[in-house]
Amino acid sequence: MAPSFTEIAYRTMQQGRSLAGLVHKELSTKVMEVVAPDVVPKTEPVPSEMMDALRQSLDELHQRDWQDSESGIYPQSLLFDIPWLEWAERYPRVWLDLPSNWARRRARDVKDIPDLANRDLYPDYYLQNFHHQTDGYLSDHSAELYDLQVDILFNGAADAMRRRILPSLQQGLKRFAGRAPGSLRILDVATGTGRTLHQIRAALPHATLVGVDLSEAYLRQANRWLNQSNKPLVQLVQGNAERMPFDDAGFQAITCVFLFHELPADARQAVLQDCYRLLEPGGVLVLADSVQLKDSPQFDVAMDNFRRVFHEPYYRNFISDDIDQRLKDAGFSDVQAESHFMTRVWTATKNSSPQHSDSLT
Ligand SMILES: C[S@@+](CC[C@H](N)C(=O)[O-])C[C@H]1O[C@@H](n2cnc3c(N)ncnc32)[C@H](O)[C@@H]1O
């Protein structure tokens, strides 16, 4: 069957985003080579077969994204729901930010963060310039540029990758099909600026949504994205994902996107255990993060280059970590995982007969 006009529009838009991301990265690297050659990261050349495989898996991601919108898992309008105007307005600031990024690289300074009145709130591992970004996660400036920077990094595929959690989330919530949709509570852990909650609200408009994150500035940005329309309000709470400020068993589903590669191994385990505590028996946890060496060995150079270019102190450990086992150790069962482009999605269930982990927390 010939593709519809909307499908052609979607594919053309994604090709444009992909090209824009590639052009930005190419240009900014060229500028860095001229202006700050001493800080150009030493990366491995990506073999042409790997480039082909990356392109193919990006195409497959968009294919799945399109099909899932066609089959009603989420509305088609979501595929086009991008804050173009705000991103266009913020884009020059991505360039203006580069000199301070280079200066930090030159000084090997990864702890250049704003003064904090309440430093005790944050674990030490958090107080760094992840991705070499100005202020780490701790300022409005950082929060305002974050979504655009992630979209550039993933060649326009960041939202499509986030949406990979939605089929598993919908499927997992079927266990609670007899309940009023408004009584279902979904928590997005490390919600950042709220892009994942934005996707979830479009797919499950009646569920009650809550987001938790350590960064007040990112939550403020999430509040601006999420809570200024006439759509149902999302509750946003500041807290550490290792011990979240919610009662036991109060959520039917928990999601968590792009957090785990930024955590040390023991914190990963603590977050999983706390997610287990917060889920009602029968509830589902859906995690998305980077693919790993075991499931995507064909992308090993791309993974290695990622940690060379960006400050990602726990990434190398993460890509070899056994998340399936960690989920089981936390008490989860029915652990499943699948990979899409550079994202792996894990789905796990809290059994109706709770296991040991409740007593661990
Ligand atoms: C890479 S961003 C991902 C944000 C968002 N989920 C997304 O899809 O873009 C990581 C987020 O995790 C948050 N974070 C890191 N460690 C955390 C912790 N221990 N507890 C809560 N949030 C944390 C950061 O503030 C940041 O917003």
The ligand as a Gaussian input file, in Angstrom:
#p B3LYP/6-31G(d) Opt

LIG

0 1
 C       19.723000      12.140000      31.100000
 S       18.497000      12.956000      32.044000
 C       16.997000      12.101000      31.588000
 C       15.768000      12.962000      31.765000
 C       14.485000      12.450000      31.147000
 N       14.050000      11.204000      31.744000
 C       14.574000      12.331000      29.646000
 O       14.027000      11.384000      29.091000
 O       15.140000      13.214000      29.011000
 C       18.786000      12.335000      33.660000
 C       17.866000      12.951000      34.684000
 O       18.029000      12.200000      35.887000
 C       18.003000      13.076000      36.989000
 N       18.679000      12.353000      38.082000
 C       19.950000      11.906000      38.120000
 N       20.188000      11.239000      39.270000
 C       19.010000      11.259000      39.970000
 C       18.598000      10.729000      41.213000
 N       19.430000      10.041000      41.997000
 N       17.337000      10.939000      41.625000
 C       16.466000      11.644000      40.847000
 N       16.797000      12.168000      39.654000
 C       18.055000      11.977000      39.207000
 C       18.687000      14.329000      36.481000
 O       18.366000      15.461000      37.260000
 C       18.159000      14.409000      35.053000
 O       16.975000      15.146000      35.000000

